[in-house]
Each structure stands twice: as structure tokens, then as C-alpha cells.
Amino acid sequence: MNIIKYPKREEWKSIVERPHLDVSQLNDTVSQVLNDIKTRGDVAVKEYELKFDHVALESLAVTEAEIDEAFASIGDELLQAIKLAHSNIYKFHDAQRFEGEKIETCKGVTCWQKSVAIEKVGLYIPGGTAPLFSTVLMLATPAKIAGCREIVLCTPPNKEGKVNPAILAAARVAGVSKIFKAGGVQAIGAMAYGTESVPKVYKIFGPGNQYVMAAKQQVSLHDVAIDMPAGPSEICVIADETSNPVFVAADLLSQAEHGIDSQVIMITTSEEMAKQVEKEVDAQLDTLPRKELAKKTLENSKIVVVNDKEEAMALSNAYAPEHLVIGTDDFEELAKKVINAGSVFLGKYACESAGDYASGTNHTLPTHGYALAYNGVNLDSYNRKITFQHLTKEGIKSIGNAVELMAEAEQLDAHKRAMSFRVRSLEL
């Protein structure tokens, strides 16, 4: 890891900057695949499955028998872990239900909101180097609580045409309606446009590689909503002399093993802690099965030594990390200073992987600095707020004249008349 000591404020921009990739050629490829899916449906999806996932599929749909087989194969311990995680995720998101309140803004004018579930949602679950069955729980559980009528899941199969059994088990536990064997751009296209097998959805959720992210952004322009823009996963750990270097190193490596484009940064007020963590990272790295991936990630990662806690929090807020771990004894005070972050982990024992799996919070979070303006997936992500208003005769008397004056000032005569006719009707 690269150690940067006491950088000046003008140097922060380069520290928090994410890599910018030339995606022009990638976008062209994605656009071609999407257009093909839109035109030829299932046939095109199967052709791309053969080309990219190296599997010849007779049918895209996963059968109930396949899900039964998955349940039988994953083992009771893992199934119980999935159910525990689902229970905690359910509790946390169920507490986010919205209850609209009727407000009389002035005499005779009543306004309120109603939360209404998106009818059809699509979930994309990667199945490559790491089959993310935990993401099934994170995305499907709040969709079910919200009351989405149709929850469609797409995930790539292996070369034998089978979906990872833990993904299927998690999908059943969380209440997914339909599951399809499709990965990458072809999965996003199938859910965005609809095919003979895959229903068209109204909003697509889920992580993926650069091609998946580009596909989500392209279909969001005209055809379907998406959860959020996203880039590679990232973590920021804030540490001081009270932190545990073993824990800090483990947190950094837990993110580094995601892939070579992951972002890992540590901010500390202690030079000694920086040295200890660097040494511990090297020791733990050698024992990791995915050490080659993590090693490449760490080549572009940083340990930043700052003067004090105020500076540490200011730098973290400038970075706006997806995951923020505050592994210090005074985490409660520092937590008050968090402005920009996707999800925050407080204290020595709150590792990022707790939130990734089973604490209850959602792990689908804004990356690439989008935490400056976006939040992670929550119950509201699956709902729309519809506003209502009711006016009585008293309401017309209360706001009628103001509406007429404002419409006239904007030179919108039809708007003015819509109110004026009602005002006059009261005078007759």
C-alpha cells in the first residue's frame, strides 16, 4: 500500500479521485447487444449466453425442481445462516414503512402522500468469481416488504446450465417470483425490454461489472429506472492508536479481494498504526485464496496519515466512501461528523462484512463518489410517493386568488382560467 504522510488540502483531490476509464468502445459493444436483445428476444439472450457464459440453454427459466434441488444441496448450516440474515434484513427494512399524514396547508386545502410499490422490479445477481447470494437477500427482501407484485431475478448459469444453489435458496427464502438464467448485458436488456420468457420490469437493481453498469445506464435513458449509478466497490477505514491493526488489515483486505478495480483507503492519525497495519496486511495477504486479486488492488491503495481527527473526517467526507469503518474508541463522536458515506461501521467489532451479510442494513450502496448525492437501497427504493390534494369551497377561497395571480404572471392563461371558473362559481 502507498503511504501518504500529512498531505496538504490541495493534494486531497488526487487522493480521493477514482480511476477514469475510457468506456467509449465498451458502450458501443453494450449498445449493440442491447439492440439485439430488444429485436430478437429469447433467441438473442441464448446466443449471448453461449458466447459469454459458454452454455447452451434450452430454456431461460429456472424450474421449481431446480430450486428444490438447490435447497437439498446447500446444507442445513448455510441455509440457517441465510434465514438468519434474511430475518435481520427483514426487521431493518420493515421498520422503514412510510405512513402518510394528511396536512391541512390552509383552510379547505388538504394534502397528503401515499407510498405505492413499484409493480415489477428486476434484480441482477452476479455469478462469476463470487456468486453473490447475499445480494439476493438485500434486494428481494425489501421488494417483498414493499409489496412489489412481480420480483424477477436474472443471474448467469455455469457451463452445465445450473445456477449457484445458494442463489436459488436465497431467492426462495426472500420471495422472488421468477428466476432466469441470464448474465451480463443480455440480462439487463431482457429485463429492460422484456422477451418471450423474461417479463419487462419497471426498475432494475443490482451490482455487476463494467458491462453491466454500462447496460444499466443505457437502458435507464429511455426504458427503465435503475437503483443508482455505480462503480467498483470501495472501503475507507479510519484508525488511530487505539485501533486493532489486525482488524483494520482484515477490513482492508475484505474489500481488496473483490477485484483489481476495488478501492481501499485507510486514514489514520498515527504513524505507528500505519506501519503496523501495513505489516499486518502483508502477513494476512499471504494466507488468502484470492491473494493475487487482492495484491493487485493494494498496489493502487493508500494509507493516509493526517494531523488530527477533524482532518481525518474531512478527508473521509471528501472521499465519500461506499463503506466507512470507524475503528476507534471515540467512534460515537466521529460518527456525528459523517456527512458523505454509503454505510458506516462503528467500533472495533463492526466489520464491513457484517453489513455485507447479516447485520440487517443493505449492502447495495453508492460507489465512485456517488455517496455525495445518493443513498443505498432501502424500502423507499421500491416505492413511489404519490401526492394527493383535496380542495373544498373554502379551499378555493383560501388560495384561488393567489393561483390566479401567479398563473397570470407566468402568462399561462388556461391555468388561470381553471381556477377562475371555480372562483366565479362560488360568487353565483
C-alpha positions, 0 to 999 in steps of 0.5 A, a space after each residue: 500500500 502507498 503511504 501518504 504522510 500529512 498531505 496538504 488540502 490541495 493534494 486531497 483531490 488526487 487522493 480521493 479521485 477514482 480511476 477514469 476509464 475510457 468506456 467509449 468502445 465498451 458502450 458501443 459493444 453494450 449498445 449493440 447487444 442491447 439492440 439485439 436483445 430488444 429485436 430478437 428476444 429469447 433467441 438473442 439472450 441464448 446466443 449471448 449466453 453461449 458466447 459469454 457464459 459458454 452454455 447452451 440453454 434450452 430454456 431461460 427459466 429456472 424450474 421449481 425442481 431446480 430450486 428444490 434441488 438447490 435447497 437439498 444441496 446447500 446444507 442445513 448450516 448455510 441455509 440457517 445462516 441465510 434465514 438468519 440474515 434474511 430475518 435481520 434484513 427483514 426487521 431493518 427494512 420493515 421498520 422503514 414503512 412510510 405512513 402518510 399524514 394528511 396536512 391541512 396547508 390552509 383552510 379547505 386545502 388538504 394534502 397528503 402522500 401515499 407510498 405505492 410499490 413499484 409493480 415489477 422490479 428486476 434484480 441482477 445477481 452476479 455469478 462469476 468469481 463470487 456468486 453473490 447470494 447475499 445480494 439476493 437477500 438485500 434486494 428481494 427482501 425489501 421488494 417483498 416488504 414493499 409489496 412489489 407484485 412481480 420480483 424477477 431475478 436474472 443471474 448467469 448459469 455455469 457451463 452445465 446450465 445450473 445456477 449457484 444453489 445458494 442463489 436459488 435458496 436465497 431467492 426462495 427464502 426472500 420471495 422472488 417470483 421468477 428466476 432466469 438464467 441470464 448474465 451480463 448485458 443480455 440480462 439487463 436488456 431482457 429485463 429492460 425490454 422484456 422477451 418471450 420468457 423474461 417479463 419487462 420490469 419497471 426498475 432494475 437493481 443490482 451490482 455487476 461489472 463494467 458491462 453491466 453498469 454500462 447496460 444499466 445506464 443505457 437502458 435507464 435513458 429511455 426504458 427503465 429506472 435503475 437503483 443508482 449509478 455505480 462503480 467498483 466497490 470501495 472501503 475507507 477505514 479510519 484508525 488511530 492508536 487505539 485501533 486493532 491493526 489486525 482488524 483494520 488489515 482484515 477490513 482492508 483486505 475484505 474489500 481488496 479481494 473483490 477485484 483489481 478495480 476495488 478501492 481501499 483507503 485507510 486514514 489514520 492519525 498515527 504513524 505507528 498504526 500505519 506501519 503496523 497495519 501495513 505489516 499486518 496486511 502483508 502477513 494476512 495477504 499471504 494466507 488468502 485464496 484470492 491473494 493475487 486479486 487482492 495484491 493487485 488492488 493494494 498496489 493502487 491503495 493508500 494509507 493516509 496519515 493526517 494531523 488530527 481527527 477533524 482532518 481525518 473526517 474531512 478527508 473521509 467526507 471528501 472521499 465519500 466512501 461506499 463503506 466507512 469503518 470507524 475503528 476507534 474508541 471515540 467512534 460515537 463522536 466521529 460518527 456525528 461528523 459523517 456527512 458523505 458515506 454509503 454505510 458506516 461501521 462503528 467500533 472495533 467489532 463492526 466489520 464491513 462484512 457484517 453489513 455485507 451479510 447479516 447485520 440487517 442494513 443493505 449492502 447495495 450502496 453508492 460507489 465512485 463518489 456517488 455517496 455525495 448525492 445518493 443513498 443505498 437501497 432501502 424500502 423507499 427504493 421500491 416505492 413511489 410517493 404519490 401526492 394527493 390534494 383535496 380542495 373544498 369551497 373554502 379551499 378555493 377561497 383560501 388560495 384561488 386568488 393567489 393561483 390566479 395571480 401567479 398563473 397570470 404572471 407566468 402568462 399561462 392563461 388556461 391555468 388561470 382560467 381553471 381556477 377562475 371558473 371555480 372562483 366565479 362559481 362560488 360568487 353565483 
